[in-house]
Amino acid sequence: MQQRIEVIASAITKEEQLEIARLLIKAGYTVSITAGKAVNGKGKRYINYERTEES
């Protein structure tokens, strides 16, 4: 099941978002970062992650 972390505006930097993604990948998750619609002039980004199926 895919889950997401919502990042509003610049709550954390792009570098911090990438660091979270790297840690999730190391922990065995598939990760993507996507942009969402702006709300009240503040941009949104999502860090999407899902547990990787092990064969």
Backbone atoms as SQL, in Angstrom:
CREATE TABLE atoms (id INTEGER PRIMARY KEY, chain TEXT, resi INTEGER, resn TEXT, atom TEXT, x REAL, y REAL, z REAL);
INSERT INTO atoms VALUES
  (1, 'A', 1, 'MET', 'N', 0.837, -1.181, 0.000),
  (2, 'A', 1, 'MET', 'CA', 0.000, 0.000, 0.000),
  (3, 'A', 1, 'MET', 'C', 0.883, 1.245, 0.000),
  (4, 'A', 2, 'GLN', 'N', 0.614, 2.133, -0.931),
  (5, 'A', 2, 'GLN', 'CA', 1.418, 3.345, -1.035),
  (6, 'A', 2, 'GLN', 'C', 1.001, 4.364, 0.026),
  (7, 'A', 3, 'GLN', 'N', 2.001, 4.990, 0.604),
  (8, 'A', 3, 'GLN', 'CA', 1.764, 6.037, 1.587),
  (9, 'A', 3, 'GLN', 'C', 2.492, 7.287, 1.137),
  (10, 'A', 4, 'ARG', 'N', 2.207, 8.413, 1.791),
  (11, 'A', 4, 'ARG', 'CA', 2.865, 9.658, 1.381),
  (12, 'A', 4, 'ARG', 'C', 3.111, 10.568, 2.565),
  (13, 'A', 5, 'ILE', 'N', 4.143, 11.357, 2.390),
  (14, 'A', 5, 'ILE', 'CA', 4.464, 12.427, 3.335),
  (15, 'A', 5, 'ILE', 'C', 4.191, 13.726, 2.588),
  (16, 'A', 6, 'GLU', 'N', 3.356, 14.577, 3.147),
  (17, 'A', 6, 'GLU', 'CA', 3.008, 15.847, 2.512),
  (18, 'A', 6, 'GLU', 'C', 3.951, 16.937, 3.018),
  (19, 'A', 7, 'VAL', 'N', 4.559, 17.655, 2.083),
  (20, 'A', 7, 'VAL', 'CA', 5.456, 18.759, 2.424),
  (21, 'A', 7, 'VAL', 'C', 4.831, 20.039, 1.877),
  (22, 'A', 8, 'ILE', 'N', 4.480, 20.956, 2.747),
  (23, 'A', 8, 'ILE', 'CA', 3.840, 22.205, 2.330),
  (24, 'A', 8, 'ILE', 'C', 4.881, 23.315, 2.278),
  (25, 'A', 9, 'ALA', 'N', 4.860, 24.047, 1.152),
  (26, 'A', 9, 'ALA', 'CA', 5.775, 25.173, 0.911),
  (27, 'A', 9, 'ALA', 'C', 7.211, 24.712, 1.132),
  (28, 'A', 10, 'SER', 'N', 7.956, 25.446, 1.901),
  (29, 'A', 10, 'SER', 'CA', 9.362, 25.101, 2.121),
  (30, 'A', 10, 'SER', 'C', 9.576, 24.658, 3.565),
  (31, 'A', 11, 'ALA', 'N', 8.670, 23.807, 4.075),
  (32, 'A', 11, 'ALA', 'CA', 8.794, 23.296, 5.448),
  (33, 'A', 11, 'ALA', 'C', 10.132, 22.584, 5.617),
  (34, 'A', 12, 'ILE', 'N', 10.530, 21.842, 4.598),
  (35, 'A', 12, 'ILE', 'CA', 11.879, 21.265, 4.567),
  (36, 'A', 12, 'ILE', 'C', 12.449, 21.522, 3.174),
  (37, 'A', 13, 'THR', 'N', 13.760, 21.598, 3.087),
  (38, 'A', 13, 'THR', 'CA', 14.402, 21.918, 1.813),
  (39, 'A', 13, 'THR', 'C', 14.350, 20.730, 0.855),
  (40, 'A', 14, 'LYS', 'N', 14.646, 20.990, -0.400),
  (41, 'A', 14, 'LYS', 'CA', 14.700, 19.934, -1.403),
  (42, 'A', 14, 'LYS', 'C', 15.761, 18.890, -1.033),
  (43, 'A', 15, 'GLU', 'N', 16.881, 19.362, -0.482),
  (44, 'A', 15, 'GLU', 'CA', 17.944, 18.444, -0.064),
  (45, 'A', 15, 'GLU', 'C', 17.462, 17.543, 1.073),
  (46, 'A', 16, 'GLU', 'N', 16.692, 18.098, 2.004),
  (47, 'A', 16, 'GLU', 'CA', 16.152, 17.300, 3.106),
  (48, 'A', 16, 'GLU', 'C', 15.131, 16.292, 2.594),
  (49, 'A', 17, 'GLN', 'N', 14.341, 16.682, 1.599),
  (50, 'A', 17, 'GLN', 'CA', 13.391, 15.754, 0.994),
  (51, 'A', 17, 'GLN', 'C', 14.129, 14.585, 0.351),
  (52, 'A', 18, 'LEU', 'N', 15.214, 14.885, -0.350),
  (53, 'A', 18, 'LEU', 'CA', 16.002, 13.832, -0.991),
  (54, 'A', 18, 'LEU', 'C', 16.664, 12.929, 0.043),
  (55, 'A', 19, 'GLU', 'N', 17.081, 13.478, 1.159),
  (56, 'A', 19, 'GLU', 'CA', 17.685, 12.670, 2.227),
  (57, 'A', 19, 'GLU', 'C', 16.652, 11.705, 2.815),
  (58, 'A', 20, 'ILE', 'N', 15.422, 12.178, 3.014),
  (59, 'A', 20, 'ILE', 'CA', 14.349, 11.296, 3.489),
  (60, 'A', 20, 'ILE', 'C', 14.132, 10.172, 2.480),
  (61, 'A', 21, 'ALA', 'N', 14.115, 10.520, 1.184),
  (62, 'A', 21, 'ALA', 'CA', 13.937, 9.516, 0.130),
  (63, 'A', 21, 'ALA', 'C', 15.066, 8.494, 0.165),
  (64, 'A', 22, 'ARG', 'N', 16.297, 8.945, 0.323),
  (65, 'A', 22, 'ARG', 'CA', 17.440, 8.019, 0.381),
  (66, 'A', 22, 'ARG', 'C', 17.310, 7.052, 1.556),
  (67, 'A', 23, 'LEU', 'N', 16.909, 7.560, 2.712),
  (68, 'A', 23, 'LEU', 'CA', 16.756, 6.704, 3.888),
  (69, 'A', 23, 'LEU', 'C', 15.640, 5.679, 3.694),
  (70, 'A', 24, 'LEU', 'N', 14.545, 6.100, 3.076),
  (71, 'A', 24, 'LEU', 'CA', 13.461, 5.162, 2.803),
  (72, 'A', 24, 'LEU', 'C', 13.904, 4.068, 1.832),
  (73, 'A', 25, 'ILE', 'N', 14.676, 4.441, 0.815),
  (74, 'A', 25, 'ILE', 'CA', 15.188, 3.467, -0.145),
  (75, 'A', 25, 'ILE', 'C', 16.093, 2.466, 0.560),
  (76, 'A', 26, 'LYS', 'N', 16.968, 2.949, 1.430),
  (77, 'A', 26, 'LYS', 'CA', 17.848, 2.058, 2.195),
  (78, 'A', 26, 'LYS', 'C', 17.053, 1.093, 3.065),
  (79, 'A', 27, 'ALA', 'N', 15.888, 1.540, 3.537),
  (80, 'A', 27, 'ALA', 'CA', 15.040, 0.709, 4.392),
  (81, 'A', 27, 'ALA', 'C', 14.163, -0.251, 3.581),
  (82, 'A', 28, 'GLY', 'N', 14.301, -0.235, 2.258),
  (83, 'A', 28, 'GLY', 'CA', 13.582, -1.189, 1.421),
  (84, 'A', 28, 'GLY', 'C', 12.292, -0.682, 0.809),
  (85, 'A', 29, 'TYR', 'N', 12.158, 0.622, 0.676),
  (86, 'A', 29, 'TYR', 'CA', 10.950, 1.200, 0.089),
  (87, 'A', 29, 'TYR', 'C', 11.232, 1.704, -1.323),
  (88, 'A', 30, 'THR', 'N', 10.192, 1.712, -2.157),
  (89, 'A', 30, 'THR', 'CA', 10.230, 2.371, -3.454),
  (90, 'A', 30, 'THR', 'C', 9.720, 3.783, -3.208),
  (91, 'A', 31, 'VAL', 'N', 10.436, 4.790, -3.730),
  (92, 'A', 31, 'VAL', 'CA', 10.129, 6.179, -3.397),
  (93, 'A', 31, 'VAL', 'C', 10.004, 7.027, -4.656),
  (94, 'A', 32, 'SER', 'N', 9.060, 7.976, -4.623),
  (95, 'A', 32, 'SER', 'CA', 8.967, 8.998, -5.658),
  (96, 'A', 32, 'SER', 'C', 8.572, 10.304, -4.991),
  (97, 'A', 33, 'ILE', 'N', 8.983, 11.403, -5.600),
  (98, 'A', 33, 'ILE', 'CA', 8.620, 12.730, -5.103),
  (99, 'A', 33, 'ILE', 'C', 7.827, 13.413, -6.206),
  (100, 'A', 34, 'THR', 'N', 6.617, 13.857, -5.867),
  (101, 'A', 34, 'THR', 'CA', 5.744, 14.488, -6.850),
  (102, 'A', 34, 'THR', 'C', 5.262, 15.842, -6.351),
  (103, 'A', 35, 'ALA', 'N', 4.881, 16.680, -7.289),
  (104, 'A', 35, 'ALA', 'CA', 4.356, 18.002, -6.944),
  (105, 'A', 35, 'ALA', 'C', 2.837, 17.935, -6.893),
  (106, 'A', 36, 'GLY', 'N', 2.262, 18.679, -5.958),
  (107, 'A', 36, 'GLY', 'CA', 0.810, 18.760, -5.847),
  (108, 'A', 36, 'GLY', 'C', 0.349, 20.159, -6.206),
  (109, 'A', 37, 'LYS', 'N', -0.939, 20.384, -6.122),
  (110, 'A', 37, 'LYS', 'CA', -1.493, 21.702, -6.434),
  (111, 'A', 37, 'LYS', 'C', -1.165, 22.693, -5.328),
  (112, 'A', 38, 'ALA', 'N', -0.956, 23.930, -5.716),
  (113, 'A', 38, 'ALA', 'CA', -0.701, 24.994, -4.743),
  (114, 'A', 38, 'ALA', 'C', -2.008, 25.332, -4.031),
  (115, 'A', 39, 'VAL', 'N', -1.908, 25.550, -2.723),
  (116, 'A', 39, 'VAL', 'CA', -3.064, 25.924, -1.918),
  (117, 'A', 39, 'VAL', 'C', -2.725, 27.217, -1.195),
  (118, 'A', 40, 'ASN', 'N', -3.563, 28.231, -1.377),
  (119, 'A', 40, 'ASN', 'CA', -3.319, 29.541, -0.763),
  (120, 'A', 40, 'ASN', 'C', -1.934, 30.084, -1.097),
  (121, 'A', 41, 'GLY', 'N', -1.490, 29.844, -2.321),
  (122, 'A', 41, 'GLY', 'CA', -0.201, 30.355, -2.765),
  (123, 'A', 41, 'GLY', 'C', 1.001, 29.554, -2.284),
  (124, 'A', 42, 'LYS', 'N', 0.755, 28.450, -1.572),
  (125, 'A', 42, 'LYS', 'CA', 1.859, 27.618, -1.076),
  (126, 'A', 42, 'LYS', 'C', 1.887, 26.312, -1.866),
  (127, 'A', 43, 'GLY', 'N', 3.054, 26.015, -2.411),
  (128, 'A', 43, 'GLY', 'CA', 3.201, 24.785, -3.172),
  (129, 'A', 43, 'GLY', 'C', 3.223, 23.568, -2.264),
  (130, 'A', 44, 'LYS', 'N', 2.866, 22.422, -2.834),
  (131, 'A', 44, 'LYS', 'CA', 2.886, 21.161, -2.096),
  (132, 'A', 44, 'LYS', 'C', 3.735, 20.168, -2.852),
  (133, 'A', 45, 'ARG', 'N', 4.437, 19.347, -2.113),
  (134, 'A', 45, 'ARG', 'CA', 5.167, 18.226, -2.681),
  (135, 'A', 45, 'ARG', 'C', 4.837, 17.011, -1.838),
  (136, 'A', 46, 'TYR', 'N', 4.897, 15.853, -2.464),
  (137, 'A', 46, 'TYR', 'CA', 4.625, 14.608, -1.759),
  (138, 'A', 46, 'TYR', 'C', 5.816, 13.667, -1.914),
  (139, 'A', 47, 'ILE', 'N', 6.200, 13.068, -0.820),
  (140, 'A', 47, 'ILE', 'CA', 7.178, 11.988, -0.862),
  (141, 'A', 47, 'ILE', 'C', 6.349, 10.708, -0.746),
  (142, 'A', 48, 'ASN', 'N', 6.208, 10.011, -1.862),
  (143, 'A', 48, 'ASN', 'CA', 5.411, 8.786, -1.920),
  (144, 'A', 48, 'ASN', 'C', 6.329, 7.597, -1.679),
  (145, 'A', 49, 'TYR', 'N', 5.880, 6.643, -0.867),
  (146, 'A', 49, 'TYR', 'CA', 6.714, 5.479, -0.613),
  (147, 'A', 49, 'TYR', 'C', 5.851, 4.233, -0.439),
  (148, 'A', 50, 'GLU', 'N', 6.431, 3.110, -0.841),
  (149, 'A', 50, 'GLU', 'CA', 5.731, 1.834, -0.765),
  (150, 'A', 50, 'GLU', 'C', 6.762, 0.752, -0.483),
  (151, 'A', 51, 'ARG', 'N', 6.403, -0.182, 0.363),
  (152, 'A', 51, 'ARG', 'CA', 7.306, -1.268, 0.705),
  (153, 'A', 51, 'ARG', 'C', 7.582, -2.101, -0.535),
  (154, 'A', 52, 'THR', 'N', 8.857, -2.356, -0.806),
  (155, 'A', 52, 'THR', 'CA', 9.255, -3.162, -1.950),
  (156, 'A', 52, 'THR', 'C', 8.986, -4.631, -1.661),
  (157, 'A', 53, 'GLU', 'N', 8.365, -5.298, -2.605),
  (158, 'A', 53, 'GLU', 'CA', 8.105, -6.736, -2.456),
  (159, 'A', 53, 'GLU', 'C', 9.419, -7.486, -2.628),
  (160, 'A', 54, 'GLU', 'N', 9.703, -8.360, -1.670),
  (161, 'A', 54, 'GLU', 'CA', 10.913, -9.157, -1.762),
  (162, 'A', 54, 'GLU', 'C', 10.566, -10.500, -2.377),
  (163, 'A', 55, 'SER', 'N', 11.374, -10.938, -3.327),
  (164, 'A', 55, 'SER', 'CA', 11.122, -12.216, -4.001),
  (165, 'A', 55, 'SER', 'C', 11.628, -13.371, -3.181);
